[in-house]
Amino acid sequence: MGLWSDKPCVLTIRASLLEPGRHPTRRAGRSATNLQVGCLTKIGRFASVGPRPPNIVQVMVSDAGPGPKDAQGDRALPRVGGLLLAPGAGASRDHSALVAIDDALTGAGLAVERMDFPYRQAGRRWPDSESVLVSSVVAAARALCATAEVPAERVALGGRSMGGRMCSIAVARGLRAACLVLVSYPLHPPARPDKLRVGHFASLEVPCLFVSGTRDRFGSPAELEAATAAIAGPVTHVFIDGADHSLSRRDDQVASIVAEWLLALQL
């Protein structure tokens, strides 16, 4: 297969390479997600890639506008209206990165809910079974839709590490969602690259944002790029240079990346 095709694509951006005044150039490709990070103002189309994508996919950049219209030209296409955030295994809904994302998007008018899993609510340290964790995501997502009066197709799901992974499994199993926001996705346990957590990837058809550090022991950039080639929907990677799995002291940067991607996403 050639480099450019009609299959869903993977867009990879390394945060350290986003410098003011340096804009990627346009190449023909599949219409997919929009992103605004650093020097990027708007991505309308980008190229699809084969199983092993390059570090940076060339994109079209243009000034941000009011958004596309429908076939009649009189209504803007719908945007994401809500976001459910789930924490990692060792954290709660009050993890600093989740709070930063919440603050950024609540201020932009989205309905945001940060959830806790049952084991955390009960004061236990060891996570519940996968079935319990996924069921908790489903219940929290439905509750958010009801309280915010936003349809499931306009609600984004995601979170940090295990929380994001459980959201992705729920969506792969049929939970409706606008997209997935996966911060520090735990591709495999540290030093165990043979234990990949990707069995559900082929069932993901919604846009996916992966935000990870270049020194994440739970999955390197190359490993993530290769694994996410199995995802049916469009994928965006943003790698933060020098950061590990914790993304320590990068809360504002992570929140900015997530907020700009979500607010530019057109459903």
C-alpha positions in Angstrom: 0.0 0.0 0.0 1.3 3.5 -0.8 1.8 6.2 1.8 -1.3 8.1 0.9 -4.6 6.2 0.9 -8.3 6.5 1.8 -7.9 4.6 5.0 -8.3 6.4 8.4 -5.1 8.1 9.3 -2.7 8.7 12.1 -1.4 12.2 12.7 1.7 12.3 14.9 3.0 15.5 16.4 6.0 15.8 18.7 5.4 18.8 21.0 9.1 19.8 20.9 8.9 20.3 17.1 5.9 22.7 17.3 7.7 26.1 17.0 6.1 29.4 16.2 6.2 30.2 12.5 7.0 26.6 11.4 3.9 25.2 9.8 3.6 21.8 8.2 2.6 21.8 4.5 -0.4 20.4 2.8 -0.7 17.0 1.3 -3.9 15.4 -0.1 -5.6 13.0 2.3 -8.7 12.0 4.2 -10.8 14.5 5.9 -10.5 13.9 9.6 -10.0 15.6 12.9 -9.0 19.2 13.6 -6.2 20.2 16.0 -4.8 23.4 17.4 -1.5 22.9 19.2 1.3 25.5 19.4 1.8 26.9 15.9 -1.0 24.9 14.4 -4.1 26.9 13.9 -6.4 24.4 12.1 -6.0 21.1 10.3 -8.6 20.4 7.7 -7.1 17.3 5.9 -4.2 15.2 6.5 -2.6 12.1 5.0 -3.2 8.5 5.9 -0.3 6.2 6.5 0.6 2.6 6.5 1.2 0.3 9.5 4.4 2.2 10.6 3.7 5.9 10.3 6.5 8.6 10.2 7.1 10.8 13.1 5.3 13.8 11.6 2.5 13.6 9.0 2.3 16.6 6.7 -0.9 18.5 7.2 -2.9 21.4 5.8 -2.9 24.5 8.0 -5.2 27.4 7.6 -6.7 30.2 9.7 -9.4 29.0 12.2 -12.8 29.9 10.9 -16.4 29.6 12.1 -16.5 25.9 11.2 -18.0 24.0 8.3 -21.6 24.1 7.3 -24.0 21.3 6.6 -25.4 20.5 3.1 -27.9 23.4 3.3 -25.1 25.8 4.4 -27.2 27.4 7.2 -26.1 25.4 10.2 -22.7 24.8 11.8 -21.8 21.1 12.3 -22.2 20.0 15.9 -19.2 20.1 18.3 -18.4 18.1 21.3 -20.7 19.1 24.2 -19.4 17.1 27.1 -16.4 15.2 28.5 -16.1 12.4 31.0 -12.7 12.0 32.6 -11.6 8.8 34.5 -8.4 8.6 36.6 -5.5 6.2 36.6 -5.3 3.2 38.9 -3.4 5.0 41.7 -5.3 8.3 41.5 -8.8 9.8 42.1 -11.0 12.1 40.2 -9.0 15.0 41.7 -5.8 14.2 39.9 -4.2 17.5 39.0 -4.2 16.8 35.2 -7.9 15.9 35.2 -8.6 19.0 37.2 -6.6 21.1 34.7 -8.5 19.6 31.7 -11.8 20.1 33.5 -11.0 23.8 34.2 -9.9 24.4 30.6 -13.0 22.9 29.0 -15.6 24.0 31.6 -14.4 27.5 30.9 -15.0 26.9 27.2 -18.6 25.9 27.8 -18.4 22.1 27.9 -20.1 19.9 30.5 -17.3 18.1 32.2 -17.5 15.3 34.8 -14.6 13.7 36.6 -15.5 10.2 37.9 -14.1 7.8 40.5 -14.2 4.0 40.2 -16.0 2.0 42.9 -12.8 0.7 44.6 -11.7 4.3 45.1 -15.1 5.4 46.4 -14.9 2.5 48.9 -11.4 3.5 50.1 -9.7 0.5 48.5 -6.3 0.7 46.8 -6.6 -2.2 44.4 -8.7 -1.6 41.2 -11.9 -3.5 40.6 -12.2 -6.1 37.9 -12.2 -4.9 34.3 -16.0 -5.7 34.0 -16.7 -3.5 37.0 -14.5 -0.7 35.8 -16.1 -0.7 32.3 -19.6 -0.8 33.7 -18.7 2.2 35.9 -17.6 4.1 32.8 -20.9 3.3 31.0 -23.0 4.4 34.0 -21.0 7.6 34.4 -21.3 8.4 30.7 -25.0 7.9 30.7 -25.4 10.0 33.8 -23.5 12.8 32.2 -25.6 12.7 29.1 -28.8 12.9 31.2 -27.7 15.7 33.5 -26.1 17.8 30.8 -28.8 17.0 28.3 -26.2 16.2 25.7 -26.6 13.2 23.3 -24.0 10.4 23.6 -22.7 11.1 20.1 -21.5 14.6 21.4 -19.8 13.4 24.6 -16.1 12.7 24.7 -14.8 9.9 26.9 -11.3 9.5 28.3 -8.8 10.1 31.1 -5.4 9.1 32.3 -3.8 5.7 32.0 -6.2 3.0 33.2 -9.1 5.4 33.2 -8.6 6.2 29.5 -8.1 2.5 28.7 -11.4 1.6 30.4 -13.2 4.3 28.4 -11.7 2.9 25.2 -12.8 -0.6 26.0 -16.3 0.6 26.8 -16.5 2.3 23.4 -15.1 -0.7 21.6 -17.9 -2.8 23.2 -20.6 -0.5 21.9 -20.9 2.6 24.2 -21.6 5.5 22.0 -19.3 8.5 22.2 -18.0 11.4 20.1 -14.3 10.6 20.5 -11.7 9.3 23.0 -9.1 11.3 24.9 -6.3 9.0 26.1 -3.6 10.6 28.3 -0.7 8.3 29.0 -2.3 5.3 27.6 -0.8 2.2 29.3 0.1 0.2 26.1 1.8 -2.5 28.2 3.3 -2.9 31.7 6.8 -1.4 32.1 9.5 -3.7 30.6 6.8 -6.0 29.3 6.2 -5.0 25.7 4.9 -8.5 25.0 1.8 -7.8 27.2 0.0 -5.4 24.8 -3.4 -4.0 25.8 -4.7 -3.5 22.3 -7.1 -6.4 21.7 -10.0 -3.9 21.4 -8.3 -1.3 19.1 -9.7 -2.7 15.9 -13.2 -2.0 17.2 -12.6 1.7 17.8 -14.2 3.8 15.1 -14.3 7.2 16.7 -11.5 9.9 16.6 -8.8 9.2 19.2 -6.3 11.6 20.8 -3.3 10.0 22.5 -1.1 12.3 24.6 2.0 10.7 26.0 5.6 11.4 27.1 8.5 10.4 24.9 9.9 8.6 28.0 6.8 6.7 29.0 7.8 3.2 30.1 4.3 2.0 29.5 4.7 2.5 25.7 7.2 4.3 23.6 6.2 6.6 20.7 7.2 3.9 18.2 5.2 1.3 20.0 2.1 3.5 20.2 2.3 4.5 16.6 2.6 0.9 15.5 -0.2 -0.4 17.8 -2.7 2.4 16.9 -2.5 1.5 13.2 -5.1 -1.1 14.1 -7.6 1.5 15.1 -10.4 2.0 12.6 -11.0 5.7 13.3 -8.7 8.6 12.8 -5.9 8.9 15.4 -3.9 11.8 16.6 -0.7 11.5 18.7 0.9 14.3 20.6 4.2 13.3 22.3 5.6 15.6 25.0 9.4 15.6 24.9 11.2 14.3 27.9 8.0 13.4 29.9 7.4 10.0 31.5 4.1 8.2 32.2 3.2 10.7 35.0 3.5 13.7 32.7 4.6 15.4 35.9 4.5 19.2 35.9 2.9 19.2 32.4 -0.7 19.6 33.5 -1.2 22.9 31.8 0.4 21.6 28.6 -1.8 18.5 28.6 -4.9 20.5 29.3 -4.1 22.9 26.4 -3.6 20.0 24.0 -6.8 18.3 25.0 -8.9 21.4 25.0 -7.7 22.7 21.6 -8.2 19.3 20.0 -11.7 18.8 21.4 -12.9 22.3 20.7 -11.7 22.0 17.1 -13.3 18.6 16.5 -16.2 18.6 14.1 -18.6 15.7 14.4 
